[in-house]
Amino acid sequence: MTIRMMGRLAAGIAMIAMTAGAAKAAEQVEVLHWWTSGGEAAALNVLKENLQKEGVSWKDMPVAGGAGSAAMTALRARVTAGDPPTAVQLLGFDLRDWSEMGVAANLDDLAKKEGWDKVIPAALQAFSKYDGHWVAAPVNIHSTNWLWLNKAALDKAGGKAPTNMDELFALLDKFKAQGITALAHGGVPWQDGTLWEAVVLSVGGPDFYKKAVLDADPAALSSDTMKKVFDDMSKLRTYFDPNFSGREWNLSTALVIEGKAGAQEMGDWSKGEWLRAKKEPGKDFVCIRFPGTQGSVLFNADQFMMFDVGEKQRDAQLKMASAVENPAFQIAFNTVKGSVPARTDISDEKFDDCAKKGMKDLAEASSKGTLMGSLAHGYAQPAAVKEAMLDVITQHLNGQLTTEAALKRLPEAVAAAK
Ligand code: BGC
């Protein structure tokens, strides 16, 4: 071969490499989500990096705001413009609403090839599928009826974890006496709802939760049990700090991490913040089921719904869905996020004690029939009913409605939203 020929060959090889590179770079997913806190972003990075290794680049569309209500507004604008993102973080009934609009992609072939039917829990599949077809890849299972305690503050208060509302109030009094904020809470509707649903479960038990929240039964919504729930909510408010209004959940978690507050009621995404701050369960913090709710699990699962974005992005989209269900990813992501795997075939070996408890509680609740959807996080009611209920809960917590008025308004608001 002459030098000239070798030169041409080298140029040709370079050209092929460049073309391959360009083809790879063209594979991209655009992802809309609300994972903007430190712990959430760290977990999402695991997915971004895994996809990058497969030559799929990530176009990020973060919309801050827990529980995703701001994200839903952003999504509406994109879908209306006929330009949906590739994948969107969605919860429960929202998956149904979007699928109903005919904008979902179909993941049946991939799901069949990878055997999703056998490993994704039925409670999740009920939302991952629309009209019998897979439209979403479930990422995790979170649960909302948790209480996160600063271990040093708890020890100072006698070290005993509360098991019912009375013991919780007694502990909060002790935190108050220590001169710290007793209960770190952020006053926004979804957080008010997250606290409220835990109190409903604690005060009324699982059967009452089913009637009042899952069935939105008018009699349950204005019952004496519900009166106790609202009274307890008013009492809990006396343990908040004066700056609670409008505060994001992760800033409240930070108060408990720093020992400026004793406890926070929050879903287990809050553990992601503790871990990110290099804190250890059992040593720096204690995770317990919200007092009085042991034995039941209020769940919400993040799912990436895939939108119909045409053939060009199809391959990248399927790679993303497959990456999400990959067992190694399920471990790597969920150990950082604070959630537990969305698959039933993952060992708890690599998980910390809080997650081990989460997985055990989940299995137990699922077999006992006490695994129930979270209202504030979209797994109990469609968005319209959820928003109507959250409105009443928030107005009552802020003193704009008396308990008597809230008991009257709650069933009315539900009926109007249906
Ligand atoms: C999501 C979590 C998220 C939390 C706070 C919940 O609705 O399921 O993944 O961490 O909101 O942003």
Residues whose N, C-alpha, C, O or C-beta is under 5 A from the ligand:
A	BS01	BGC	W34 G65 G66 A67 H142 W269 D302 H377
